[in-house]
Amino acid sequence: MATTPDHNTIKPYGASDSKKAEVGQMFDAIAPTYDLLNRGTSLGVDTLWRAKMIRQLEPAVHRRILDVATGTADVAIQTVKRADVDHVTGLDLSAGMLHYGRQKVSAAGLDDRITLVQGDSENLPYPAASFDAVTVSFGVRNFENLERGLAEMHRVLRPGGKLVVLEFSRITFAPIRWGFNFYFGKIMPLIGRLQSKDPRAYAYLFESVQAFPSGKAFTAKLEKVGFKKTECKALTFGIASIYTGVK
C-alpha cells in the first residue's frame, strides 16, 4: 500500500531551500495571478466557502481578528464587510502577495480597519492573548511545521478565542475524487503554463492537498496543541472543509 508523504516535506521546487523559503518564493512569483488561481482551482466556489468560513465568527465577541496567510487579503476584506468586526490584521510571508492585498484594501476604503503585515505564521510577532479569533484560508498546508504554526495561533488567541480554518481536503467519494484530481492535477497545471510565470506552483498546490492531514487527522493536531471543541464541516462533496477550535 502506498504511503502518504509527510506534508511538511512537500515543497514547491524540491530544492535545498527550506519549505518556508520556497513557499515565499512561489507566492511572490504567482501573486499577480493568485486570485485567478483561487477561482480556477475551486471553479469559483471558493467565494462561497469563504463566506461560510466568515459566518463562523460571532461579531459580538470576535472583534479583533488575525488572518494568517492572508495572501491578497480576500478574507480580511470580506470579514470586515460581512462580520463588521473592529479590526483585522492580515499576516503573510510573501511581500508580493501583500503588495496586491494592500491595493485591494485601499480600493475598498478599509485602510483604517485592516492592517497587512509581512511575517512568519510559525513565529507570530504578537503577545499572547492578542486576538479574539484567528482565521486561515488555504494556508495551513503551506506551513513548514504545521504543529508549530497551530500552536502559535493558539498562543495569540485570548482564552475562549476561536480558530477558523478553511482548507482543501482529500475527497473520499470516488467519482468526485477522480474528477477533481484530474482537473486539479492535470488541467490546472496546463492552465498554469499559459498564465503564470511559475507553472510549477500549480503542481505543488495539488501535491500539497494530497499530502495534507485532512478531516479527523487535522482536528487531532488541533487538539494536540490545546484547542477544544474541534469540529470539521465538509464543503461541496468534501472538496474543502472548515475546521474550528476554541482556546
TORKOL-733501 format. One line per field, with one value per residue: residue number from 1; residue in one letter; x, z, y of N, C-alpha, C in turn. Coordinates in Angstrom, 3 decimals, decimal comma. Atoms other than C-alpha are relative to their C-alpha. Layout:
N
resi <- (NUM	...)
resn <- (A	...)
nX <- (X	...)
nZ <- (Z	...)
nY <- (Y	...)
caX <- (X	...)
caZ <- (Z	...)
caY <- (Y	...)
cX <- (X	...)
cZ <- (Z	...)
cY <- (Y	...)
end
This chain:
247
resi <- (1	2	3	4	5	6	7	8	9	10	11	12	13	14	15	16	17	18	19	20	21	22	23	24	25	26	27	28	29	30	31	32	33	34	35	36	37	38	39	40	41	42	43	44	45	46	47	48	49	50	51	52	53	54	55	56	57	58	59	60	61	62	63	64	65	66	67	68	69	70	71	72	73	74	75	76	77	78	79	80	81	82	83	84	85	86	87	88	89	90	91	92	93	94	95	96	97	98	99	100	101	102	103	104	105	106	107	108	109	110	111	112	113	114	115	116	117	118	119	120	121	122	123	124	125	126	127	128	129	130	131	132	133	134	135	136	137	138	139	140	141	142	143	144	145	146	147	148	149	150	151	152	153	154	155	156	157	158	159	160	161	162	163	164	165	166	167	168	169	170	171	172	173	174	175	176	177	178	179	180	181	182	183	184	185	186	187	188	189	190	191	192	193	194	195	196	197	198	199	200	201	202	203	204	205	206	207	208	209	210	211	212	213	214	215	216	217	218	219	220	221	222	223	224	225	226	227	228	229	230	231	232	233	234	235	236	237	238	239	240	241	242	243	244	245	246	247)
resn <- (M	A	T	T	P	D	H	N	T	I	K	P	Y	G	A	S	D	S	K	K	A	E	V	G	Q	M	F	D	A	I	A	P	T	Y	D	L	L	N	R	G	T	S	L	G	V	D	T	L	W	R	A	K	M	I	R	Q	L	E	P	A	V	H	R	R	I	L	D	V	A	T	G	T	A	D	V	A	I	Q	T	V	K	R	A	D	V	D	H	V	T	G	L	D	L	S	A	G	M	L	H	Y	G	R	Q	K	V	S	A	A	G	L	D	D	R	I	T	L	V	Q	G	D	S	E	N	L	P	Y	P	A	A	S	F	D	A	V	T	V	S	F	G	V	R	N	F	E	N	L	E	R	G	L	A	E	M	H	R	V	L	R	P	G	G	K	L	V	V	L	E	F	S	R	I	T	F	A	P	I	R	W	G	F	N	F	Y	F	G	K	I	M	P	L	I	G	R	L	Q	S	K	D	P	R	A	Y	A	Y	L	F	E	S	V	Q	A	F	P	S	G	K	A	F	T	A	K	L	E	K	V	G	F	K	K	T	E	C	K	A	L	T	F	G	I	A	S	I	Y	T	G	V	K)
nX <- (0,855	-0,783	0,098	0,178	-1,180	0,155	0,234	-1,097	-1,100	0,425	-0,451	0,311	-1,031	-0,799	-1,417	-0,621	0,553	1,065	1,341	0,452	-0,630	0,544	1,382	-0,061	-0,432	1,082	1,112	-0,449	0,036	1,362	0,873	0,864	1,097	0,454	1,459	0,496	-0,310	0,997	1,266	-0,129	-0,134	1,272	1,079	0,734	0,766	-0,739	0,614	1,057	-0,654	-0,500	1,154	0,375	-1,063	0,154	1,190	-0,367	-0,344	1,101	-0,430	0,148	-1,135	-1,225	-0,182	-1,381	-0,240	-1,263	0,142	-1,326	-0,133	1,073	-0,130	0,417	0,936	1,403	0,743	-0,029	0,977	1,351	0,323	0,442	1,272	1,078	0,145	-0,033	-0,899	-0,708	-1,267	-0,630	-1,420	-0,338	-1,435	-0,415	-1,443	-0,366	0,129	0,723	1,429	0,439	0,042	1,317	0,981	0,120	0,748	1,413	0,500	0,163	1,103	1,244	0,134	-0,054	-1,337	0,081	0,520	-0,809	-1,438	-0,690	-1,345	-0,799	-0,474	-0,083	1,131	-0,503	-0,608	0,857	-0,598	1,018	0,041	1,064	1,363	0,159	1,109	1,230	0,155	-1,013	0,485	-0,994	0,667	-0,903	-1,374	-0,700	-0,749	-1,289	-0,899	-1,139	0,233	1,427	0,345	-0,515	0,894	1,253	-0,283	-0,139	1,337	0,605	-0,642	0,408	1,425	0,403	0,793	1,322	-0,091	0,361	-0,754	0,801	-0,906	0,578	-1,082	0,359	-0,032	-0,072	1,392	0,202	0,977	-0,860	0,262	-0,387	-1,460	-0,640	0,203	-0,725	-1,435	-0,374	0,014	-0,985	-1,337	-0,393	0,453	-0,503	-1,396	-0,031	0,411	-1,093	-1,065	0,440	0,289	-0,839	-1,452	-0,500	0,974	-0,265	0,849	1,279	-0,233	-0,228	1,251	0,671	-0,764	0,136	1,333	-0,016	-0,806	0,460	0,778	1,322	1,006	-0,307	-1,447	-0,312	0,558	-0,873	-1,136	0,509	0,145	-1,336	-0,617	0,789	1,337	1,137	1,235	-0,372	0,994	-0,327	1,206	-0,345	0,639	0,039	-0,425	-1,271	-1,138	-0,631	0,593	-0,195	-0,365	0,069	-0,438	0,071	-1,080)
nZ <- (0,000	0,077	-1,181	0,274	-0,430	-1,052	0,676	-0,306	0,939	1,336	0,259	1,369	0,998	-0,391	-0,036	-1,314	-0,899	-0,883	0,572	-0,239	0,985	1,317	0,043	0,173	1,378	0,900	-0,064	0,622	1,457	0,543	-0,586	0,957	0,494	-1,093	-0,132	1,102	-0,365	-0,977	0,693	0,885	-0,692	-0,646	0,959	-0,483	-1,216	-1,183	-0,573	-0,888	-1,143	-0,885	-0,679	-1,068	-0,999	-0,770	-0,840	-1,241	-0,976	-0,701	-0,109	-1,351	-0,860	0,799	0,503	0,487	0,777	0,700	1,173	0,298	1,427	0,544	1,452	0,572	-0,953	0,272	-1,229	-0,850	0,515	-0,151	-1,426	-0,412	0,655	-0,337	-1,441	-0,659	-1,149	-0,234	0,730	0,456	0,337	0,941	-0,008	1,060	0,216	1,326	0,254	1,248	-0,264	-0,791	0,902	0,626	-1,066	-0,430	1,044	-0,130	-1,232	0,258	0,952	-0,741	-1,003	-1,312	-0,584	-1,438	-0,709	0,353	0,038	0,586	-0,563	0,441	-1,166	0,013	-0,727	-1,031	-1,022	0,083	-0,721	-0,865	-1,353	-0,277	-0,225	0,708	0,952	-0,347	0,949	1,048	1,197	0,995	1,202	0,932	-0,366	-0,968	0,631	0,436	-1,145	-0,054	-1,205	-0,228	-1,425	-0,565	0,439	-0,746	-1,381	-0,013	0,087	-1,317	-0,958	0,131	-0,295	-1,392	-0,486	0,605	1,387	0,983	1,236	1,135	1,092	1,248	0,720	0,865	-0,663	0,837	0,206	-0,231	0,947	1,143	1,253	-0,158	-0,157	1,301	0,822	-0,568	0,121	1,398	0,291	-0,823	0,223	1,408	0,762	-0,574	0,379	1,388	-0,045	-0,635	0,960	0,883	-0,645	-1,161	0,134	-0,806	0,118	-1,003	-1,158	0,147	-0,356	-1,449	-0,726	0,028	-0,841	-1,412	-0,430	-0,154	-1,171	-1,210	-0,917	-0,088	-0,814	-1,398	-0,209	-0,293	-1,299	-1,020	-0,176	-0,745	-1,404	-0,552	-0,422	-1,060	0,358	-0,490	0,794	1,411	0,943	1,421	0,830	1,405	0,960	1,415	0,176	-0,675	0,696	-1,024	-1,340	-0,984	-1,312	-1,077	-1,328	-0,999	-0,988)
nY <- (-1,203	-1,228	-0,848	-1,423	-0,739	-0,998	-1,277	-0,910	0,216	-0,379	-1,361	-0,407	0,249	1,150	-0,361	0,118	-1,010	0,457	-0,135	-1,376	-0,871	0,310	-0,474	-1,451	-0,257	0,380	-0,950	-1,244	0,174	0,137	-1,020	-0,718	0,840	0,853	-0,008	0,821	1,386	0,436	0,216	1,143	1,272	0,345	-0,296	-1,158	0,291	-0,450	-1,196	0,481	0,635	-1,054	-0,593	0,937	-0,078	-1,234	0,133	0,678	-1,037	-0,657	-1,394	-0,542	0,390	0,091	-1,367	-0,154	1,205	0,214	0,862	0,548	0,323	-0,840	-0,081	-1,287	-0,618	0,317	0,300	-1,189	-0,958	0,530	0,070	-1,333	-0,316	0,929	0,211	-1,309	0,054	-1,262	-0,094	1,238	-0,019	1,055	0,299	0,913	0,116	-0,498	-1,433	-0,171	0,152	-1,143	-1,164	-0,011	-0,107	-1,404	-0,708	0,360	-0,611	-1,430	-0,169	0,236	-1,055	0,652	-0,131	-0,263	1,176	1,163	-0,211	1,147	0,090	1,139	0,726	1,460	0,587	0,908	-0,868	-1,175	-1,126	-0,585	0,583	0,959	-0,507	-1,276	-0,012	0,724	1,107	0,149	0,674	0,408	0,491	0,670	-0,342	0,863	1,091	-0,542	-0,167	0,927	0,799	-0,225	-0,076	-1,251	-1,062	0,111	-0,390	-1,457	-0,586	0,241	-0,908	-1,406	-0,121	-0,174	1,143	0,002	-0,431	1,028	0,208	0,470	0,357	0,510	0,680	1,109	1,298	1,194	0,395	1,430	0,535	0,298	-0,730	-1,405	-0,031	0,201	-1,184	-1,138	0,236	-0,181	-1,439	-0,700	0,519	0,017	-1,166	-1,249	-0,265	-0,462	-1,407	-0,722	-0,258	-1,068	-1,283	-0,283	0,025	1,116	1,090	1,028	-0,292	0,688	1,397	0,052	-0,163	1,301	0,933	-0,369	0,433	1,443	0,371	-0,684	0,855	-0,598	0,683	0,296	-0,114	-1,395	-0,380	0,594	-0,905	-1,154	0,397	0,235	-1,266	-0,613	-0,454	0,779	-0,089	-0,012	0,502	-0,012	-0,066	0,217	-0,893	0,378	1,390	0,239	-0,611	-0,845	0,128	-1,068	0,527	-0,985	0,406	-1,070	0,020)
caX <- (0,000	1,347	2,084	1,005	4,027	4,525	3,050	5,978	8,316	6,247	7,956	7,214	10,568	12,180	15,458	17,787	15,941	13,528	9,854	9,204	11,694	10,329	6,714	7,591	9,378	6,453	3,803	5,899	6,031	2,310	0,995	-0,232	-2,435	-3,205	-6,844	-7,422	-5,720	-8,100	-11,127	-9,766	-8,819	-12,259	-14,265	-15,318	-16,860	-14,128	-16,002	-18,955	-16,625	-15,045	-18,468	-19,328	-15,977	-16,603	-20,058	-18,278	-17,310	-19,567	-19,280	-20,438	-17,390	-14,884	-13,863	-10,077	-9,196	-5,866	-5,983	-2,930	-1,595	-3,802	-2,427	-4,140	-6,453	-9,649	-10,689	-9,604	-11,730	-14,754	-14,522	-14,797	-17,670	-19,640	-18,949	-18,488	-15,560	-13,464	-10,147	-8,429	-4,681	-3,591	-0,208	1,617	5,114	5,027	5,748	4,387	1,014	0,791	1,525	-1,653	-3,530	-2,777	-4,050	-7,323	-7,684	-7,177	-9,578	-12,200	-11,610	-10,632	-7,127	-8,327	-9,764	-7,295	-3,554	-1,385	1,939	4,722	5,580	6,073	2,981	5,163	6,642	3,783	5,007	2,241	1,912	-0,207	-3,971	-3,867	-6,854	-10,450	-10,307	-7,791	-8,723	-6,691	-7,872	-5,972	-2,777	-2,087	-0,971	1,886	3,317	6,781	5,980	2,207	2,041	4,243	2,012	-1,113	0,486	1,365	-2,218	-3,385	-0,915	-2,081	-5,775	-7,398	-8,981	-12,225	-10,995	-11,800	-9,739	-11,408	-9,517	-10,661	-8,627	-8,850	-9,412	-8,657	-12,003	-13,359	-16,219	-14,510	-16,349	-15,879	-12,285	-11,388	-12,914	-11,401	-7,959	-7,947	-8,913	-6,663	-3,725	-3,794	-5,843	-4,801	-1,047	-1,741	-3,593	-0,704	1,774	-0,294	-0,978	1,712	5,392	5,688	3,669	5,342	3,210	0,068	1,536	2,696	-0,762	-2,218	0,568	0,183	-3,551	-2,904	-0,368	-2,342	-3,773	-7,416	-10,538	-10,042	-6,271	-6,270	-8,654	-6,359	-3,482	-5,625	-6,369	-2,724	-1,714	-4,552	-7,692	-11,035	-14,460	-12,857	-15,155	-14,793	-17,512	-17,159	-17,998	-19,088	-18,712	-15,682	-13,543	-12,819	-13,507	-13,991	-12,268	-12,966	-11,496	-11,656	-8,834)
caZ <- (0,000	-0,947	1,930	2,012	2,076	5,055	4,039	5,755	3,134	0,093	-1,330	-4,426	-6,102	-4,128	-3,915	-0,938	0,461	3,371	2,567	4,088	1,758	-1,286	-0,401	-0,048	-3,405	-5,066	-3,805	-4,775	-8,299	-8,646	-6,766	-9,938	-10,886	-7,420	-7,268	-10,677	-9,431	-6,483	-8,732	-11,087	-8,589	-6,985	-10,145	-8,394	-5,389	-3,071	-2,680	-1,178	1,034	2,387	3,158	5,149	6,908	7,982	9,295	11,914	13,604	16,135	15,729	19,300	20,752	17,882	17,428	16,894	14,142	12,927	9,377	8,927	5,405	4,329	0,772	-1,233	1,713	0,378	3,782	5,643	3,397	3,451	7,231	7,757	5,278	6,336	10,077	10,873	13,207	14,723	13,078	11,046	10,993	7,941	8,077	5,203	4,370	0,809	0,131	-3,377	-2,141	0,380	-2,352	-4,173	-0,898	0,102	-3,252	-2,698	0,883	-0,241	-3,161	-0,688	1,558	4,521	5,384	8,841	9,647	8,027	8,640	6,474	7,898	6,472	8,941	9,727	10,720	12,803	14,775	15,136	16,196	18,776	22,538	23,972	24,059	21,442	19,309	19,698	16,618	14,078	10,509	7,883	4,326	2,195	4,141	6,755	4,263	3,297	6,826	7,147	10,673	10,959	14,694	15,472	13,362	15,072	18,490	17,638	16,659	19,912	21,834	20,397	20,976	24,150	26,405	24,721	21,371	18,170	15,309	11,903	9,114	5,510	3,583	0,676	1,683	0,324	-1,152	-0,051	-2,575	-5,529	-8,542	-7,194	-6,204	-9,669	-11,406	-9,030	-9,073	-12,861	-13,066	-10,238	-11,075	-14,897	-16,255	-13,806	-14,445	-18,169	-17,459	-15,227	-18,069	-20,068	-17,438	-14,761	-14,546	-12,273	-13,565	-11,014	-8,374	-9,778	-9,468	-5,919	-4,850	-5,957	-4,256	-1,020	-0,885	-1,349	1,492	3,931	7,033	6,465	8,427	11,778	11,275	11,288	14,221	16,143	15,519	16,725	19,930	20,381	20,615	23,012	21,047	22,437	20,851	17,489	14,518	10,816	8,367	4,847	1,918	-1,625	-1,565	0,707	-1,707	1,158	4,881	7,566	10,835	14,103	17,586	20,783	23,146)
caY <- (0,000	3,440	5,761	9,392	11,709	13,983	17,335	19,084	17,594	18,623	21,712	23,787	23,191	20,373	22,237	22,544	25,576	25,155	24,704	28,129	29,820	28,006	28,822	32,502	32,444	30,677	33,090	36,099	34,658	33,906	36,946	38,740	35,747	34,372	35,471	33,898	30,731	30,523	30,933	28,306	25,613	25,775	26,595	29,805	28,091	29,395	32,688	30,793	28,765	31,943	33,379	30,233	30,460	34,049	33,114	31,006	34,280	35,977	39,760	40,396	38,606	38,313	41,936	41,646	39,188	37,835	36,451	34,203	33,567	36,459	36,485	39,219	39,990	38,373	37,032	40,160	42,367	40,089	39,674	43,419	43,683	40,599	40,367	44,082	43,421	46,202	45,365	42,649	42,123	40,161	38,426	36,757	35,546	36,905	40,565	40,111	38,891	41,722	44,271	43,273	42,899	46,494	47,713	45,838	47,107	50,704	50,289	49,040	52,074	49,878	51,109	52,160	48,716	46,326	46,202	43,933	42,752	40,604	37,859	34,201	32,217	29,897	32,815	35,276	38,748	39,279	38,804	36,018	36,602	39,404	38,347	37,211	34,976	33,673	32,748	30,878	30,317	27,781	28,462	25,804	23,166	25,506	25,640	24,156	22,965	22,573	21,930	24,906	27,157	25,838	26,289	29,891	30,642	29,065	31,246	34,577	33,813	35,060	32,399	31,399	32,708	30,844	29,428	29,009	27,226	26,735	24,172	21,758	18,129	14,692	13,622	10,248	9,858	8,162	9,706	13,241	12,474	11,184	14,190	16,734	15,114	15,041	18,707	19,860	17,599	17,682	20,575	23,301	22,793	23,206	26,453	27,476	27,159	29,618	32,283	32,045	32,834	29,813	26,837	24,559	26,292	24,667	21,182	21,934	23,052	19,712	17,734	19,682	18,912	15,200	15,159	17,319	15,568	16,460	15,546	13,855	13,803	17,605	18,033	15,669	18,074	20,978	19,100	18,186	21,857	22,685	23,504	22,316	21,756	20,994	20,425	19,649	20,680	19,260	21,547	20,642	16,847	17,123	19,140	21,542	21,682	24,305	23,446	25,220	25,060	27,077	28,027)
cX <- (0,887	-0,218	-0,149	1,222	-0,324	-0,148	1,116	1,144	-0,359	0,355	-0,284	1,035	0,892	1,487	0,526	-0,530	-1,047	-1,336	-0,478	0,566	-0,586	-1,449	-0,037	0,381	-1,138	-1,114	0,389	-0,149	-1,421	-0,953	-0,886	-1,199	-0,626	-1,522	-0,641	0,249	-1,034	-1,339	0,061	0,043	-1,299	-1,194	-0,906	-0,745	0,701	-0,598	-1,141	0,583	0,501	-1,139	-0,458	1,029	-0,200	-1,229	0,264	0,374	-1,265	0,402	-0,079	1,205	1,320	0,232	1,384	0,409	1,419	-0,269	1,387	0,037	-1,062	0,067	-0,339	-1,181	-1,472	-0,806	-0,041	-1,070	-1,426	-0,414	-0,508	-1,379	-1,157	-0,248	0,049	0,820	0,726	1,229	0,491	1,463	0,272	1,498	0,317	1,513	0,446	-0,233	-0,788	-1,501	-0,535	-0,080	-1,377	-1,109	-0,212	-0,747	-1,495	-0,625	-0,262	-1,170	-1,347	-0,234	0,095	1,373	-0,030	-0,456	0,760	1,459	0,650	1,480	0,722	0,565	-0,103	-1,119	0,439	0,749	-0,761	0,530	-0,981	0,055	-1,120	-1,321	-0,254	-1,270	-1,181	-0,216	1,163	-0,638	1,181	-0,746	1,032	1,464	0,718	0,788	1,358	0,973	1,142	-0,134	-1,437	-0,321	0,521	-0,897	-1,314	0,191	0,144	-1,363	-0,756	0,538	-0,570	-1,505	-0,226	-0,715	-1,437	-0,016	-0,147	0,948	-0,947	0,944	-0,821	1,134	-0,568	0,179	0,258	-1,413	-0,143	-0,960	0,665	-0,327	0,402	1,516	0,705	-0,122	0,809	1,502	0,472	0,068	1,139	1,421	0,478	-0,357	0,587	1,476	0,136	-0,398	1,128	1,123	-0,344	-0,069	0,969	1,473	0,604	-0,990	0,215	-0,885	-1,314	0,136	0,204	-1,316	-0,796	0,699	-0,193	-1,368	0,007	0,734	-0,536	-0,854	-1,389	-0,927	0,435	1,498	0,388	-0,587	0,821	1,210	-0,425	-0,086	1,356	0,653	-0,884	-1,385	-1,070	-1,176	0,299	-1,102	0,550	-1,297	0,411	-0,824	0,053	0,617	1,368	1,209	0,790	-0,699	0,249	0,241	-0,112	0,513	0,011	1,145	-0,598)
cZ <- (0,000	1,240	-0,430	0,478	1,096	-0,666	0,277	-1,003	-1,426	-0,218	-1,452	-1,026	0,337	0,008	1,429	0,994	0,915	-0,707	0,140	-1,048	-1,386	-0,139	-0,195	-1,416	-0,979	0,007	-0,502	-1,512	-0,550	0,515	-1,029	-0,474	1,112	0,129	-1,099	0,273	0,973	-0,662	-0,849	0,717	0,653	-0,928	0,511	1,299	1,246	0,622	0,952	1,241	0,991	0,762	1,153	1,126	0,907	0,898	1,275	1,100	0,603	0,255	1,409	0,878	-0,749	-0,682	-0,611	-0,666	-0,562	-1,150	-0,434	-1,445	-0,790	-1,508	-0,523	0,764	-0,295	1,281	0,912	-0,430	0,222	1,463	0,511	-0,577	0,511	1,505	0,800	1,277	0,145	-0,896	-0,382	-0,288	-0,913	-0,054	-1,093	-0,161	-1,252	-0,154	-1,276	0,181	0,749	-0,846	-0,654	1,045	0,440	-1,046	0,142	1,244	-0,219	-0,940	0,680	1,070	1,423	0,668	1,510	0,794	-0,312	-0,064	-0,542	0,388	-0,606	1,225	-0,181	0,856	1,112	1,099	-0,007	0,874	0,921	1,373	0,113	0,222	-0,677	-0,839	0,510	-0,905	-0,980	-1,156	-0,898	-1,181	-0,975	0,294	0,837	-0,676	-0,519	1,154	-0,090	1,190	0,446	1,472	0,639	-0,406	0,750	1,452	0,133	-0,074	1,310	1,016	-0,088	0,179	1,482	0,465	-0,518	-1,447	-0,963	-1,188	-1,066	-1,184	-1,180	-0,809	-0,923	0,746	-1,014	-0,081	0,139	-1,003	-1,365	-1,275	0,063	0,093	-1,346	-0,872	0,494	-0,180	-1,442	-0,346	0,704	-0,345	-1,433	-0,744	0,538	-0,305	-1,453	-0,091	0,581	-0,957	-0,922	0,688	1,120	-0,360	0,704	-0,055	1,009	1,235	-0,065	0,360	1,505	0,770	0,021	0,931	1,479	0,547	0,266	1,262	1,310	0,871	0,253	0,906	1,441	0,295	0,333	1,336	1,135	0,252	0,746	1,493	0,658	0,497	0,962	-0,345	0,502	-0,970	-1,496	-0,856	-1,413	-0,779	-1,461	-0,900	-1,400	-0,251	0,621	-0,714	0,953	1,318	0,789	1,345	1,031	1,302	0,911	0,992	1,405)
cY <- (1,248	0,845	1,452	0,757	0,996	1,366	0,989	-0,126	0,354	1,471	0,376	-0,439	-1,191	0,256	-0,119	1,026	-0,626	0,148	1,440	0,953	-0,235	0,483	1,515	0,382	-0,284	1,040	1,379	-0,090	-0,001	1,073	0,708	-0,818	-0,836	-0,041	-0,839	-1,480	-0,546	-0,279	-1,263	-1,326	-0,434	0,173	1,127	-0,192	0,530	1,248	-0,376	-0,651	1,055	0,671	-0,891	0,018	1,213	-0,066	-0,796	0,996	0,595	1,454	0,566	-0,296	-0,060	1,344	0,214	-1,311	0,008	-0,960	-0,440	-0,482	0,766	0,153	1,380	0,595	-0,266	-0,185	1,216	0,996	-0,492	-0,110	1,344	0,310	-0,859	-0,107	1,295	-0,028	1,338	0,140	-1,384	0,274	-1,182	-0,197	-0,997	0,043	0,744	1,501	0,262	-0,097	1,212	1,264	0,103	0,102	1,437	0,823	-0,271	0,626	1,484	0,258	-0,180	1,063	-0,512	0,107	0,217	-1,226	-1,286	0,410	-1,262	0,041	-1,200	-0,706	-1,493	-0,580	-0,942	0,733	1,320	1,135	0,722	-0,658	-1,033	0,734	1,342	0,087	-0,810	-1,207	0,029	-0,752	-0,366	-0,607	-0,557	0,320	-1,034	-1,108	0,478	0,220	-1,012	-0,943	0,275	0,164	1,270	1,173	-0,012	0,438	1,512	0,685	-0,194	1,003	1,410	0,202	0,267	-1,268	0,090	0,442	-1,158	-0,017	-0,525	-0,199	-0,510	-0,625	-1,066	-1,317	-1,108	-0,580	-1,510	-0,633	-0,148	0,776	1,476	0,110	-0,145	1,242	1,184	-0,175	0,161	1,483	0,725	-0,439	0,068	1,288	1,303	0,246	0,454	1,467	0,851	0,337	1,162	1,352	0,375	-0,011	-1,219	-1,160	-1,113	0,201	-0,763	-1,478	-0,139	0,089	-1,304	-0,989	0,300	-0,385	-1,498	-0,433	0,569	-0,924	0,563	-0,800	-0,193	0,098	1,437	0,441	-0,607	0,883	1,260	-0,317	-0,204	1,281	0,781	0,480	-0,968	0,174	0,052	-0,622	0,083	-0,035	-0,114	0,921	-0,621	-1,376	-0,296	0,561	0,889	-0,225	1,268	-0,676	1,122	-0,616	1,200	-0,149	-0,127)
end
